[in-house]
Amino acid sequence: MTQNERLQLFQRALEGVYRLEVRNPGYPPLESIHNQLLYLIALESGQAVNPENLKKINIGVLTAREVERRSDETANLLYLVATEVDAMMLERRIPQE
Protein backbone atom coordinates (compact mmCIF):
# COMPACT_ATOMS: atom_id res chain seq x y z
CA MET A 1 0.00 0.00 0.00
CA THR A 2 1.37 3.43 -0.87
CA GLN A 3 1.73 6.20 1.67
CA ASN A 4 -1.18 8.07 0.10
CA GLU A 5 -3.40 4.98 0.18
CA ARG A 6 -2.52 4.42 3.84
CA LEU A 7 -3.34 7.99 4.73
CA GLN A 8 -6.70 7.68 2.95
CA LEU A 9 -7.45 4.45 4.83
CA PHE A 10 -6.53 6.02 8.17
CA GLN A 11 -8.69 9.07 7.39
CA ARG A 12 -11.71 6.95 6.38
CA ALA A 13 -11.33 4.91 9.57
CA LEU A 14 -11.11 8.11 11.62
CA GLU A 15 -14.32 9.37 10.03
CA GLY A 16 -16.05 6.10 10.95
CA VAL A 17 -14.81 6.33 14.52
CA TYR A 18 -15.96 9.94 14.71
CA ARG A 19 -19.48 8.86 13.70
CA LEU A 20 -19.44 6.29 16.50
CA GLU A 21 -18.17 8.88 18.98
CA VAL A 22 -21.10 11.16 18.14
CA ARG A 23 -23.46 8.35 19.16
CA ASN A 24 -21.29 7.34 22.17
CA PRO A 25 -19.71 10.55 23.50
CA GLY A 26 -16.88 10.18 25.99
CA TYR A 27 -16.57 6.41 25.49
CA PRO A 28 -12.92 5.63 26.38
CA PRO A 29 -12.30 2.77 23.88
CA LEU A 30 -13.45 4.94 20.98
CA GLU A 31 -11.36 7.84 22.25
CA SER A 32 -8.35 5.53 22.37
CA ILE A 33 -8.90 4.36 18.79
CA HIS A 34 -9.37 7.98 17.71
CA ASN A 35 -6.05 8.99 19.30
CA GLN A 36 -4.24 6.00 17.82
CA LEU A 37 -5.52 6.93 14.36
CA LEU A 38 -4.32 10.51 14.82
CA TYR A 39 -0.88 9.16 15.74
CA LEU A 40 -0.82 6.89 12.67
CA ILE A 41 -1.78 9.78 10.40
CA ALA A 42 0.95 11.93 11.94
CA LEU A 43 3.53 9.15 11.63
CA GLU A 44 2.69 8.36 8.02
CA SER A 45 2.71 12.10 7.23
CA GLY A 46 6.18 12.48 8.74
CA GLN A 47 4.97 14.56 11.68
CA ALA A 48 5.38 12.00 14.49
CA VAL A 49 8.97 11.27 15.44
CA ASN A 50 8.67 8.07 17.45
CA PRO A 51 7.79 5.05 15.31
CA GLU A 52 8.46 2.81 18.33
CA ASN A 53 4.97 3.77 19.52
CA LEU A 54 3.62 1.50 16.80
CA LYS A 55 4.13 -1.30 19.35
CA LYS A 56 1.44 0.29 21.53
CA ILE A 57 -1.26 0.31 18.86
CA ASN A 58 -4.10 -2.01 19.89
CA ILE A 59 -6.77 -1.05 17.37
CA GLY A 60 -7.46 -4.67 16.40
CA VAL A 61 -8.24 -5.74 19.95
CA LEU A 62 -10.39 -2.70 20.66
CA THR A 63 -12.23 -3.21 17.39
CA ALA A 64 -13.09 -6.81 18.26
CA ARG A 65 -14.30 -5.83 21.72
CA GLU A 66 -15.97 -2.48 21.13
CA VAL A 67 -16.58 -1.64 17.48
CA GLU A 68 -17.86 -4.78 15.74
CA ARG A 69 -21.22 -4.65 17.52
CA ARG A 70 -21.63 -0.97 16.69
CA SER A 71 -20.58 -0.80 13.02
CA ASP A 72 -19.45 -3.54 10.67
CA GLU A 73 -18.22 -0.98 8.14
CA THR A 74 -16.01 0.85 10.63
CA ALA A 75 -14.80 -2.44 12.12
CA ASN A 76 -13.69 -3.63 8.67
CA LEU A 77 -11.77 -0.39 8.10
CA LEU A 78 -10.11 -0.70 11.49
CA TYR A 79 -9.05 -4.28 10.81
CA LEU A 80 -7.40 -3.02 7.61
CA VAL A 81 -5.67 -0.37 9.71
CA ALA A 82 -4.40 -3.05 12.11
CA THR A 83 -2.96 -4.97 9.15
CA GLU A 84 -1.23 -1.82 7.94
CA VAL A 85 0.24 -1.22 11.39
CA ASP A 86 1.88 -4.65 11.17
CA ALA A 87 3.24 -3.75 7.73
CA MET A 88 4.55 -0.42 9.01
CA MET A 89 6.37 -2.20 11.83
CA LEU A 90 8.00 -4.58 9.37
CA GLU A 91 9.00 -1.72 7.07
CA ARG A 92 10.60 0.13 9.97
CA ARG A 93 12.12 -3.07 11.39
CA ILE A 94 10.37 -2.62 14.72
CA PRO A 95 10.16 -5.96 16.56
CA GLN A 96 6.68 -6.98 17.64
CA GLU A 97 6.26 -7.73 21.32
Secondary structure, 3 states (H helix, E strand, C coil): CCHHHHHHHHHHHHHHHHHHHHHCCCCHHHHHHHHHHHHHHHHHCCCCCCHHHHHHCCHHHHHHHHHCCCCHHHHHHHHHHHHHHHHHHHHCCCCCC
